[in-house]
Amino acid sequence: MTASTYGDGTRCVHAGLPEPVPGEPFLPGPVFAAPYHLDPAAGPEATPNGYGRPDNPTRRGLEAAIGELEGGSALAFASGQAAITAVLLSVLRPGDTVLLPTDGYYPVRAFAAETLRGIGVRVDFVPTAGPYPAFDGVRLVLVETPANPGLDVCDLADLAARAHAAGALLAVDNTTATPLGQRPLDLGADLVVASGTKALTGHSDLLLGYVASRTAGLLDVIRAWRTSTGAVPGPFDAWLAHRSLATLDLRLARQSANAAAVAAALRDRADVSGVRWPGLADDPAYPVASRQLRRMPGIVAFDLGDADRVARFLTASRLVFAATSFGGLHSSADRRAQWGDDVPDGFVRLSCGVEDTADLVTDLTTALDAAGGA
């Protein structure tokens, strides 16, 4: 078998590891360096390491691992937002048009309104679920699927074909799905962007982002942007992320199973509305998600009616932490309206952790009972 035909668990455990050398660790420790020794005559041409901003072997190991999982080459960034802004600012020029999701990650919309429009880029918006306009004259289409926080999805193969026919690039934010949930490059996307802070690394202890592609020219432009701006992760964060990738398959399996049980339990309650999870057979996203996603995410969305009831629910829960972010080992939830998302005041994004399923469902049920009605 080749690396590409191994199962998910095997690929995660071995992704980006060096060849075995007797006496050496499986995953080498982080390399902390700003300058490196240079060849006195040849200088940086003689070695891959010249200076810490563009060059770090620990970061390259992580990039190799992410690239293997996404099916392309990867560049690591200091955060997911750094990765997305690198794509937007390196690809787009004044006079270009970019199409962004109305229901995707809110800081991207804010960045587009405040910065992209300020430099002469036309910014248009469309819901993740569509309908999508004609892409004539569009330089870049950026989608997030499943969308955060509403969990709508879009047909990536169809969008890629339409974008390419119009001469546009398609970039996909793969944060919610992770490369084990879907591989957008296989479906025709030109670029993948993601926050590795979330489920990819999953331990709630680092910030990370990445860009992946199979088009060397695109990555060269983005790499040059990263080198110029210095938006790189530190070596210890890169090492922590690489270490954490090994358990990605195991973590996602429990999180998805927990989400299925939680979604079913919430659907049975008259005091909870608007339950969304792409794995529910009657969810609006299910027809596309069931074809496109290799596994469903561990995120469930629902509405408790108002902010006070959300606060009572989170206070009563023993297992669900009030926190923003998702994809970690610990179940967490937050009321998204407080962060600027265009959602009702009682809208909750719940990230299922890896707790025992029965314990999590019991805790949620008890906390909702204690929270009372809206």
C-alpha positions as CSV (number, residue, x, y, z in Angstrom):
1,M,0.0,0.0,0.0
2,T,1.0,3.6,-0.6
3,A,0.5,6.4,1.8
4,S,-2.5,7.7,-0.2
5,T,-4.3,4.3,0.2
6,Y,-3.9,4.0,3.9
7,G,-6.8,4.5,6.2
8,D,-7.4,7.8,8.0
9,G,-6.0,6.8,11.3
10,T,-2.8,5.5,9.7
11,R,-2.3,8.6,7.6
12,C,-2.8,10.8,10.7
13,V,-0.3,8.9,12.8
14,H,2.4,8.9,10.2
15,A,1.8,12.2,8.3
16,G,4.9,14.2,7.9
17,L,7.2,12.0,9.9
18,P,10.9,11.6,8.8
19,E,12.3,8.3,7.7
20,P,13.2,6.1,10.8
21,V,16.7,6.5,12.0
22,P,18.0,4.3,14.8
23,G,18.4,6.4,18.0
24,E,16.2,9.3,16.7
25,P,12.7,10.1,18.0
26,F,9.6,9.4,15.9
27,L,8.8,13.1,15.7
28,P,11.8,15.4,16.2
29,G,11.5,18.1,18.8
30,P,11.0,21.7,17.9
31,V,13.9,23.6,16.4
32,F,14.2,27.1,18.0
33,A,16.4,29.4,15.9
34,A,16.4,32.8,14.4
35,P,19.7,32.6,12.6
36,Y,21.4,29.5,11.4
37,H,25.0,28.8,10.5
38,L,25.6,29.7,6.8
39,D,28.1,28.4,4.4
40,P,30.8,31.2,4.4
41,A,31.0,31.2,0.6
42,A,27.6,30.0,-0.7
43,G,25.5,31.6,2.0
44,P,21.8,30.5,2.1
45,E,22.0,28.7,-1.2
46,A,23.8,25.8,0.5
47,T,21.1,25.0,3.0
48,P,17.3,25.1,3.4
49,N,17.8,27.0,6.7
50,G,19.0,30.6,6.5
51,Y,16.8,32.7,8.8
52,G,13.9,31.7,11.1
53,R,11.1,33.7,9.4
54,P,11.1,31.9,6.1
55,D,12.9,28.8,7.2
56,N,12.2,26.3,10.0
57,P,12.4,22.5,9.8
58,T,9.7,22.0,12.5
59,R,7.3,24.1,10.5
60,R,8.2,22.3,7.3
61,G,7.4,18.9,9.0
62,L,4.0,20.2,10.0
63,E,3.4,21.5,6.4
64,A,4.3,18.1,5.0
65,A,1.8,16.4,7.3
66,I,-1.0,18.8,6.5
67,G,-0.2,18.6,2.8
68,E,-0.5,14.8,2.9
69,L,-3.9,15.0,4.6
70,E,-5.2,17.7,2.2
71,G,-3.8,16.1,-0.9
72,G,-1.5,19.0,-1.9
73,S,1.3,21.2,-0.6
74,A,0.7,23.4,2.5
75,L,1.9,26.6,4.1
76,A,1.4,27.1,7.8
77,F,0.4,30.5,9.3
78,A,0.1,32.0,12.7
79,S,-3.7,31.7,12.7
80,G,-6.6,30.9,10.4
81,Q,-7.3,34.5,9.9
82,A,-3.7,35.1,8.9
83,A,-4.0,32.3,6.3
84,I,-7.3,33.7,4.9
85,T,-6.0,37.3,4.7
86,A,-2.8,36.1,3.0
87,V,-4.9,34.5,0.3
88,L,-7.1,37.6,-0.1
89,L,-4.3,40.1,-0.2
90,S,-1.9,38.1,-2.3
91,V,-4.4,37.0,-5.0
92,L,-6.6,40.1,-5.3
93,R,-5.7,43.4,-6.8
94,P,-7.5,46.8,-7.1
95,G,-10.4,46.3,-9.5
96,D,-10.8,42.6,-8.8
97,T,-14.1,41.1,-7.5
98,V,-14.3,38.6,-4.7
99,L,-17.3,36.6,-3.7
100,L,-17.6,35.8,0.0
101,P,-20.2,33.9,2.1
102,T,-22.8,35.9,4.1
103,D,-22.9,33.2,6.7
104,G,-19.2,32.3,7.1
105,Y,-16.6,33.3,9.6
106,Y,-17.5,36.9,10.6
107,P,-14.0,38.4,10.8
108,V,-13.5,37.6,7.1
109,R,-16.6,39.8,6.3
110,A,-15.3,42.5,8.5
111,F,-11.9,42.4,6.9
112,A,-13.5,42.6,3.4
113,A,-15.6,45.6,4.4
114,E,-12.8,47.5,6.1
115,T,-9.7,46.6,4.1
116,L,-10.5,45.0,0.8
117,R,-13.0,47.6,-0.3
118,G,-10.5,50.3,1.0
119,I,-7.9,49.1,-1.6
120,G,-10.4,49.0,-4.5
121,V,-11.5,45.4,-4.4
122,R,-15.2,44.8,-5.1
123,V,-16.7,42.6,-2.5
124,D,-20.0,40.7,-3.1
125,F,-21.7,38.3,-0.8
126,V,-23.8,35.2,-1.2
127,P,-25.3,32.6,1.2
128,T,-23.4,29.3,1.4
129,A,-26.4,27.4,0.3
130,G,-26.9,29.7,-2.7
131,P,-28.3,30.5,-5.1
132,Y,-25.0,31.6,-6.6
133,P,-24.8,34.3,-9.3
134,A,-22.8,34.0,-12.5
135,F,-19.1,34.2,-11.8
136,D,-18.3,36.4,-14.9
137,G,-15.7,39.0,-13.9
138,V,-15.0,37.4,-10.5
139,R,-11.4,36.8,-9.6
140,L,-11.9,34.7,-6.5
141,V,-14.8,32.8,-4.9
142,L,-14.3,31.9,-1.2
143,V,-16.7,29.5,0.4
144,E,-16.8,28.0,3.9
145,T,-18.5,24.6,3.9
146,P,-20.0,23.5,6.3
147,A,-20.5,27.1,7.1
148,N,-19.7,28.4,10.6
149,P,-21.9,28.8,12.5
150,G,-25.1,27.9,10.6
151,L,-23.7,24.6,9.1
152,D,-25.1,25.1,5.5
153,V,-23.1,23.4,2.8
154,C,-22.5,23.9,-0.9
155,D,-21.6,21.6,-3.8
156,L,-17.9,22.1,-4.3
157,A,-17.5,20.2,-7.5
158,D,-20.2,22.2,-9.1
159,L,-18.8,25.5,-7.9
160,A,-15.3,24.7,-9.0
161,A,-16.5,23.9,-12.5
162,R,-18.5,27.1,-12.7
163,A,-15.7,29.2,-11.3
164,H,-13.1,27.8,-13.7
165,A,-15.4,28.2,-16.7
166,A,-15.6,31.9,-15.8
167,G,-11.9,32.3,-15.2
168,A,-12.2,32.5,-11.4
169,L,-10.4,30.8,-8.6
170,L,-12.2,28.8,-5.9
171,A,-10.9,28.8,-2.3
172,V,-12.5,26.7,0.3
173,D,-12.4,27.2,4.1
174,N,-12.1,23.6,5.3
175,T,-12.0,24.4,9.0
176,T,-15.3,22.8,10.0
177,A,-14.9,19.6,8.0
178,T,-11.1,19.1,8.4
179,P,-9.2,17.2,5.6
180,L,-10.7,13.9,7.0
181,G,-14.2,15.2,6.4
182,Q,-13.6,16.5,2.9
183,R,-10.7,17.2,0.6
184,P,-11.7,20.3,-1.5
185,L,-8.7,19.9,-3.8
186,D,-10.0,16.6,-4.9
187,L,-13.3,18.3,-5.8
188,G,-11.6,20.9,-8.0
189,A,-10.8,23.8,-5.6
190,D,-7.7,25.8,-6.3
191,L,-7.0,26.6,-2.7
192,V,-7.8,25.3,0.8
193,V,-7.7,27.6,3.8
194,A,-8.4,26.6,7.4
195,S,-7.9,27.4,11.0
196,G,-5.8,24.6,12.6
197,T,-6.7,26.1,16.0
198,K,-10.0,24.1,15.8
199,A,-10.6,20.4,15.3
200,L,-7.4,19.8,13.3
201,T,-5.2,20.1,16.4
202,G,-8.1,19.8,18.8
203,H,-6.4,20.5,22.2
204,S,-7.4,24.1,22.6
205,D,-3.8,25.1,23.3
206,L,-2.5,26.9,20.1
207,L,-3.4,29.2,17.2
208,L,-2.6,28.0,13.7
209,G,-3.7,28.4,10.1
210,Y,-2.8,27.0,6.8
211,V,-3.2,27.3,3.0
212,A,-3.0,24.2,0.7
213,S,-3.0,23.9,-3.0
214,R,-1.8,21.8,-6.0
215,T,-0.9,24.9,-8.0
216,A,2.7,25.8,-7.3
217,G,2.4,29.3,-8.7
218,L,-0.4,30.2,-6.3
219,L,1.6,28.9,-3.3
220,D,4.7,30.7,-4.5
221,V,2.8,34.0,-4.4
222,I,1.3,33.2,-1.0
223,R,4.7,32.0,0.4
224,A,6.3,35.3,-0.7
225,W,3.5,37.2,1.1
226,R,4.1,35.2,4.3
227,T,7.8,35.8,4.1
228,S,7.2,39.6,3.7
229,T,4.6,39.9,6.4
230,G,6.1,37.4,8.9
231,A,2.8,35.7,9.6
232,V,4.4,32.4,10.7
233,P,3.7,30.1,13.6
234,G,6.4,29.6,16.2
235,P,8.3,26.3,16.2
236,F,6.8,25.1,19.4
237,D,3.2,25.7,18.2
238,A,4.1,23.9,14.9
239,W,5.5,21.0,16.9
240,L,2.4,20.8,19.2
241,A,0.2,20.9,16.1
242,H,2.1,18.0,14.4
243,R,2.0,16.0,17.6
244,S,-1.8,16.6,17.9
245,L,-2.5,15.5,14.3
246,A,-1.9,11.9,15.2
247,T,-5.2,11.6,17.1
248,L,-7.3,13.5,14.6
249,D,-9.1,10.4,13.3
250,L,-9.9,9.2,16.9
251,R,-11.1,12.6,18.0
252,L,-13.3,13.2,15.0
253,A,-14.9,9.8,15.4
254,R,-16.1,10.5,18.9
255,Q,-17.0,14.1,18.2
256,S,-19.2,13.1,15.3
257,A,-20.9,10.3,17.2
258,N,-21.5,12.8,20.1
259,A,-23.0,15.3,17.6
260,A,-25.3,12.7,16.2
261,A,-26.6,11.8,19.7
262,V,-26.9,15.4,20.8
263,A,-28.7,16.5,17.6
264,A,-31.2,13.7,18.0
265,A,-31.8,14.6,21.7
266,L,-32.3,18.3,20.9
267,R,-34.7,17.5,18.1
268,D,-37.0,15.7,20.6
269,R,-37.3,18.7,22.8
270,A,-40.2,21.2,22.3
271,D,-38.2,23.9,24.1
272,V,-35.4,23.8,21.5
273,S,-35.8,25.1,18.0
274,G,-33.8,25.4,14.8
275,V,-31.6,22.3,15.4
276,R,-29.0,22.1,12.6
277,W,-26.6,19.2,12.0
278,P,-25.7,18.1,8.4
279,G,-26.0,14.5,9.4
280,L,-29.7,14.7,10.1
281,A,-31.6,13.2,7.2
282,D,-34.1,16.1,7.1
283,D,-31.5,18.8,7.6
284,P,-31.4,21.2,4.6
285,A,-27.7,20.5,4.2
286,Y,-28.1,16.7,4.2
287,P,-28.6,16.1,0.4
288,V,-25.2,17.7,-0.5
289,A,-23.4,16.8,2.8
290,S,-24.2,13.1,2.6
291,R,-22.6,13.0,-0.9
292,Q,-19.7,15.4,-0.2
293,L,-18.6,14.8,3.3
294,R,-16.7,11.7,4.3
295,R,-17.7,12.3,8.0
296,M,-20.0,14.8,9.7
297,P,-18.6,17.5,11.9
298,G,-18.9,17.5,15.7
299,I,-20.8,20.8,15.7
300,V,-24.6,21.2,16.4
301,A,-26.5,24.5,16.1
302,F,-29.8,25.3,17.8
303,D,-31.8,28.2,19.2
304,L,-32.9,28.6,22.9
305,G,-34.9,31.7,22.3
306,D,-33.0,34.4,24.1
307,A,-29.7,35.4,25.7
308,D,-30.8,34.8,29.3
309,R,-31.8,31.2,28.6
310,V,-28.5,30.5,26.9
311,A,-26.7,31.9,30.0
312,R,-28.8,29.7,32.3
313,F,-28.1,26.7,30.2
314,L,-24.4,27.2,30.1
315,T,-24.3,28.0,33.9
316,A,-26.2,24.8,34.7
317,S,-24.1,22.5,32.5
318,R,-21.2,20.6,34.1
319,L,-19.6,19.3,30.9
320,V,-20.2,22.1,28.3
321,F,-17.8,25.0,28.8
322,A,-18.8,28.5,27.8
323,A,-16.1,29.3,25.3
324,T,-15.7,30.5,21.7
325,S,-13.9,28.2,19.3
326,F,-14.8,24.6,18.4
327,G,-13.3,21.2,17.7
328,G,-11.6,20.7,21.0
329,L,-11.5,17.7,23.4
330,H,-13.9,19.5,25.8
331,S,-17.5,20.2,24.7
332,S,-18.1,23.9,24.6
333,A,-20.8,26.3,23.4
334,D,-21.3,30.0,22.8
335,R,-24.1,32.4,21.9
336,R,-23.0,33.6,18.5
337,A,-24.9,36.9,18.3
338,Q,-22.5,38.3,20.9
339,W,-19.6,38.0,18.5
340,G,-21.3,39.7,15.5
341,D,-22.8,36.8,13.6
342,D,-26.1,37.6,12.0
343,V,-28.1,35.1,14.0
344,P,-31.0,35.3,16.6
345,D,-30.0,36.2,20.1
346,G,-30.6,32.7,21.4
347,F,-28.6,30.9,18.7
348,V,-26.1,28.5,20.1
349,R,-23.1,26.8,18.4
350,L,-22.3,23.7,20.4
351,S,-19.0,21.9,19.8
352,C,-19.1,18.3,20.9
353,G,-15.9,17.1,22.6
354,V,-14.8,13.5,23.3
355,E,-16.7,12.9,26.5
356,D,-18.7,9.7,26.8
357,T,-21.8,10.1,24.7
358,A,-24.3,9.1,27.4
359,D,-22.7,11.5,29.9
360,L,-22.8,14.4,27.4
361,V,-26.5,13.8,26.4
362,T,-27.5,13.5,30.1
363,D,-25.7,16.7,31.0
364,L,-27.3,18.6,28.2
365,T,-30.7,17.4,29.1
366,T,-30.3,18.2,32.8
367,A,-28.9,21.7,31.9
368,L,-31.8,22.5,29.5
369,D,-34.3,21.4,32.1
370,A,-32.6,23.6,34.7
371,A,-32.6,26.6,32.3
372,G,-36.4,26.6,32.0
373,G,-38.3,28.2,29.1
374,A,-37.4,31.3,27.2
